[in-house]
Each structure stands twice: as structure tokens, then as C-alpha cells.
Amino acid sequence: MSVLLQVDQLAVDIGSVRIVDGVSFSVAAGETYALLGESGCGKSITALALMRLLPDGGRVGGGTVHLDAEAILTLPESAMRRVRGGGMAMIFQEPMLALNPVMKVSTQITEALALHRQLAGQAALDAARALLDAVGVPDAARRLDSYPFELSGGLRQRVMIAMALAGEPRLLIADEPTTALDVTIQAQVLAVLRELRERSGMGMLLITHDLGVVAENADRVGVMYAGELVEEGRRADFFASPRHPYSRMLFDALPRPGQRLTTIPGQVPRLDDTLAGCRFAPRCPHARDRCRAESP
């Protein structure tokens, strides 16, 4: 498969603190690459850096990002508006915060259609309805006339997916796309994403902390911890034999019938502290002196 997204030594700073430190990975067309890790490990910030949507005070401190061989980080903002939505699009964690509560669903989807596909009027409404049908929204014509707060969490998430697909992106970034959804709706939303990927051949960067989601959806896996990519591999290899101590402890923390829940002691370190060696060493029961001096 051809490489669609290539990230090399990406670094992100917020103020004087390096939040993402030298992350490199690639996503091929038609492939799902899962970025896995606890909250606070830098997964979402990495995704926002790819879209050049970092919060105030955030900046890319180094590295390169190429989408279909086009250098994203050097584009002027006017050109990035073409890339966002058209080249790559993002499904955000919380649709109620990403959707405008005072605008109807139809207005928000047709705005994206007008920008990226130059559709207007009835043609845009027809395309919006087709998008809602494609992501499994029942009674799509009526939902177009609804406001986001009138929809359930699962329907809002599907509207977000429809908006992301409006520009026919080559790469879809799904940042915890099933957060706060019950198990049944979560399975439905993930099935929609898998079907859309297979049908269109787009690449997908799936950000999650759920090993079950990774097992069902990913082709390859990258594990992030404290702003670094600590392990990477094909899904089958990763599940058969995780190599980094952090990865193994994530598997150990999975709930098992009849057993007491195992937790990982401590928490992700503050990134403004002086960090040397393996950043997981303070939480690792198997850490040795050399782990604190150099990364494995």
C-alpha cells in the first residue's frame, strides 16, 4: 500500500514545555493505524498538530509531516484550509463541543460541502442527506432539520462523521470517536468507520486508549507514553508479544472474570520535569538503573 501520511520526528511545544517529543509513524492508504495510550500521553495533541489546530501557546517545535508527499507544516494558512476537510479530516472526541448548538445539522454539513465540493442549494442538501444515510442515521431527511441538542450521543457522533466525510478526505483522524457512548452504539459507530474505510480506500488514524477497539479495527499499532512513541508494530504481532513494559502492563490491566482488577501504579509524569532514560521507569516494577539512564 502507498504511504499516505508520513510523520517524521514531530515535536510539539506548549510554552516552554515539550509535549510531543520526536514522534515518527506512517499511515498507508486503506490502512488503520491506532495510536494507543493513557490520557495525557500526547495522542490528541499529535493529531491537532497534524491538522495545525494546536491550542493557544502551542507550536510545532520540529519535524515534518507529509500528506501525499505535500509538506503540511510549511503550507500557508490559506492552503491549509484546502487540506483540512479535503486532504484530511478529524472526528473530535466530544461532538457536543465540536458541533454548533445553534445551527441546524443541515447548515453545518452543507457548509463543508460548499467549501470542499462547491455544492449549494438542493444539490448540497441531497449530498448531506446521502452522507447521513451513509453513516447510518435513520430518517436522515428529518435529522437534517434538527439541532445537535435534539439528537442522542450516537446520532451526534454520526453527524460528526458525516461532516468529516463531506470533503471526501484521503485521511480520517478519529480521536476517541466512541467516548461516552454505550457499548452497543460504540460498536455501531466503529462498524460505520470500518465500512467507510473499506469502501473509499482512505487511511485512518485511530486514537484510543481501548485495547478492544484496537483489536477489532487496527492494522498497525503505535503506543505513546509521555509524549514519545515507545512501541510500534502490526496488530497481530503487538497482541501476540508486546515488547515495551508499558505495553505489557496495559494488557495486565485488562479486566478478567474472577480476578481482581490490576492497575498501573502512579501516573503519567509531568513533562516540565527533567526526564531522562525510559519515561516509564518510575512506574515500572522491573526498572533497573540503566532504564533510568537510557531508553530501551
C-alpha positions in Angstrom: 0.0 0.0 0.0 1.2 3.5 -0.8 2.2 5.8 2.1 -0.5 8.4 2.6 0.7 10.2 5.7 4.4 10.4 6.8 5.3 11.9 10.2 9.0 12.2 11.0 10.4 13.4 14.4 7.4 15.5 15.2 7.8 17.7 18.3 5.2 19.9 19.8 5.8 22.6 22.4 3.2 24.4 24.6 5.0 27.4 26.1 8.4 26.1 27.2 7.3 22.5 27.7 7.8 19.8 25.0 4.5 17.9 25.0 5.3 15.6 22.0 8.9 14.6 21.5 10.2 13.1 18.3 7.2 11.0 17.1 7.5 9.2 13.8 5.0 7.0 12.1 3.2 6.5 8.7 -0.3 5.6 7.6 -0.9 3.9 4.2 -4.0 4.4 2.0 -6.7 1.9 3.1 -4.9 1.3 6.5 -6.0 2.0 10.0 -3.1 3.0 12.3 -4.0 3.0 16.0 -2.3 5.4 18.4 -2.7 3.9 21.8 -2.0 5.1 25.3 -3.4 6.6 28.6 -4.9 10.1 28.8 -2.1 12.7 28.9 0.3 10.8 26.7 0.1 13.2 23.8 -2.1 11.4 21.3 -4.7 14.2 20.8 -2.0 16.9 20.7 -0.3 14.9 17.9 -3.5 14.8 15.9 -4.1 18.5 16.4 -0.5 19.2 15.2 -1.2 17.3 12.0 -4.3 19.4 11.4 -2.4 22.6 12.6 -5.1 23.3 15.1 -3.0 23.5 18.2 -4.3 25.5 21.2 -3.1 28.9 22.1 0.6 28.8 23.1 1.1 25.6 21.1 3.6 25.3 18.2 5.3 22.6 16.2 8.9 22.6 17.6 10.4 20.3 14.9 9.9 17.5 12.5 8.0 17.1 9.2 4.5 16.0 8.1 3.8 14.9 4.6 0.3 14.1 3.2 0.7 12.5 -0.3 4.2 14.0 -0.4 2.9 17.5 0.3 4.7 19.2 3.3 1.8 20.2 5.5 3.8 22.2 8.1 5.2 24.7 5.6 1.9 25.5 3.9 0.4 29.0 4.3 -2.9 29.1 6.3 -4.9 29.7 3.1 -3.6 26.4 1.7 -4.3 24.6 4.9 -8.0 25.4 4.6 -8.0 23.3 1.5 -6.2 20.4 3.2 -8.4 20.4 6.3 -11.5 18.6 5.3 -10.3 17.9 1.8 -7.0 16.2 2.4 -7.5 15.1 6.0 -10.4 15.5 8.3 -10.9 14.9 12.0 -13.6 13.4 14.2 -13.3 15.1 17.6 -13.7 13.5 21.0 -16.9 15.3 22.1 -19.4 16.1 19.3 -21.4 18.4 21.5 -18.4 20.7 21.8 -17.4 20.4 18.2 -20.9 21.0 16.7 -22.5 24.4 16.8 -25.6 24.1 19.1 -27.5 27.0 17.5 -27.1 25.8 13.9 -29.1 23.0 12.3 -27.4 19.9 11.2 -28.1 20.7 7.5 -26.4 24.1 7.8 -23.3 22.6 9.3 -22.9 19.8 6.8 -23.7 21.9 3.7 -21.1 24.5 4.8 -18.4 21.8 4.4 -19.9 20.7 1.1 -19.9 24.2 -0.2 -16.2 24.7 0.8 -14.8 21.4 -0.5 -17.1 20.3 -3.2 -18.7 23.6 -4.3 -22.2 22.4 -3.8 -25.1 24.7 -3.0 -28.9 24.7 -2.7 -30.8 21.5 -3.3 -27.7 19.7 -4.5 -25.9 20.3 -1.2 -29.0 19.2 0.8 -29.2 16.0 -1.3 -25.5 15.3 -0.7 -25.9 16.0 3.1 -28.8 13.5 3.3 -26.7 10.9 1.4 -23.9 11.4 3.9 -26.2 10.8 6.8 -27.6 7.8 5.1 -24.1 6.5 4.6 -23.2 6.7 8.3 -26.4 5.0 9.3 -28.6 7.9 10.6 -32.2 6.8 10.5 -34.8 9.2 8.9 -31.9 11.3 7.5 -34.2 14.0 5.9 -35.8 14.8 9.3 -32.4 14.8 11.1 -31.1 17.4 8.7 -33.7 19.8 10.2 -32.6 19.1 13.8 -30.3 20.9 16.1 -27.4 18.9 17.8 -29.0 19.1 21.2 -32.1 17.3 19.8 -30.0 14.2 18.9 -28.7 11.4 21.0 -25.0 10.9 21.6 -24.7 8.2 19.0 -26.5 10.3 16.4 -24.4 13.4 17.1 -21.3 11.3 16.6 -22.6 10.1 13.3 -23.3 13.7 12.3 -19.7 14.5 13.1 -18.5 11.6 10.9 -20.7 12.8 8.1 -19.3 16.3 8.4 -15.7 14.9 8.3 -16.5 12.9 5.2 -18.2 15.8 3.4 -14.9 16.9 1.8 -14.0 13.3 0.7 -10.7 13.3 2.7 -7.9 10.8 1.9 -7.1 10.6 5.6 -9.5 10.5 8.5 -8.3 11.2 12.1 -10.7 9.7 14.6 -9.9 11.0 18.1 -11.6 8.7 20.6 -14.7 8.5 18.3 -16.7 6.4 20.8 -16.1 8.3 24.0 -19.1 8.4 26.4 -21.1 6.1 24.1 -22.6 2.8 25.4 -21.2 -0.4 24.1 -23.9 -1.1 21.5 -23.6 2.4 19.9 -19.8 2.2 20.1 -19.9 -1.0 18.1 -22.2 0.6 15.5 -20.1 3.7 15.1 -16.9 1.7 14.7 -18.6 -0.6 12.1 -19.6 2.5 10.1 -15.9 3.7 10.1 -14.6 0.3 9.0 -17.1 0.1 6.2 -16.4 3.7 5.0 -12.6 3.0 5.0 -13.0 -0.2 3.0 -15.4 1.4 0.6 -13.4 4.6 -0.1 -9.8 3.3 0.5 -9.0 6.2 2.8 -6.4 5.9 5.5 -7.4 6.3 9.2 -5.5 7.4 12.2 -7.5 6.0 15.2 -6.7 7.5 18.6 -7.8 5.4 21.6 -7.0 4.0 25.0 -9.1 0.9 24.4 -7.3 -2.3 23.5 -10.6 -3.9 22.4 -11.1 -1.1 19.9 -7.5 -1.6 18.6 -8.0 -5.4 18.3 -11.1 -5.0 16.1 -10.1 -2.1 14.0 -6.3 -1.5 13.6 -3.9 -2.9 11.1 -0.9 -1.4 12.9 -0.4 0.0 16.4 1.8 2.7 17.9 2.0 3.0 21.7 2.5 6.5 23.1 3.7 7.3 26.6 4.7 10.8 28.0 5.0 12.3 24.6 7.0 9.6 23.0 6.2 6.7 20.7 7.6 3.7 22.7 6.5 0.7 20.6 5.1 0.1 17.1 4.1 -3.0 15.2 1.5 -4.9 13.3 -1.6 -5.6 15.3 -1.1 -9.4 15.4 2.5 -9.1 16.5 1.6 -6.5 19.1 -1.1 -8.6 20.7 0.9 -11.8 20.5 4.1 -10.3 22.1 4.0 -6.7 23.3 7.7 -5.7 23.9 7.7 -2.5 26.0 7.0 -2.8 29.7 4.3 -0.2 29.4 2.5 -2.1 26.7 2.7 -5.3 28.8 1.2 -3.5 31.8 -1.7 -2.2 29.7 -2.5 -5.8 28.9 -2.2 -6.8 32.5 -4.7 -4.1 33.5 -7.4 -5.6 31.3 -10.4 -6.8 33.4 -10.6 -10.6 33.7 -13.6 -12.6 35.1 -12.9 -13.8 38.7 -9.7 -11.8 39.1 -9.1 -8.6 41.0 -8.5 -5.6 38.7 -4.9 -4.8 38.2 -3.8 -1.2 37.9 -0.7 0.6 36.7 0.7 2.4 39.8 1.5 6.2 39.6 0.6 8.5 36.7 2.0 9.9 33.5 4.9 12.2 34.5 4.8 16.0 34.3 6.6 16.9 31.1 8.1 20.0 32.5 10.2 17.8 34.9 13.6 16.7 33.8 13.1 13.3 32.2 16.0 11.0 31.4 16.1 7.4 30.2 12.9 5.5 29.9 10.0 7.8 30.9 8.0 4.8 32.2 10.8 3.7 34.6 9.3 5.4 37.7 6.1 3.3 37.3 7.7 0.1 36.1 8.3 -2.6 38.7 11.0 -4.1 36.6 13.0 -0.9 36.0 16.8 -1.1 36.5 19.4 1.7 36.9 20.1 1.6 33.2 16.4 2.1 32.4 16.6 5.4 34.2 19.8 6.3 32.3 18.7 5.4 28.7 15.6 4.4 26.8 15.2 0.7 25.8 
